[in-house]
């Protein structure tokens, strides 16, 4: 029987895999999916693991640079998930 945390981590890994699949095709539909998955990942990190919104912003800036209005979430490295020690 899995614990709630194990279920959550499985869900997070699945979301990340889906995110990576979405980024393999660069079009508007997949970009929208990508943003949705990344927002979901951020919500999971904040709500379930207590990562502060400011820390999430720092992570996002380290990935995106200072221009968040460009194509968002082009690639989130595994470092993003290492915060929750996957």
Buried (B, 14 or more C-beta within 10 A) or exposed (E): EEEEEEEBBEEBEEBBEBBEEBBEEEEEEBBEBBBBBBEBBBEBBBEBBEBEEEEBEEBBEEBBEEEEEEEBBEEBEEEBBEEBEE
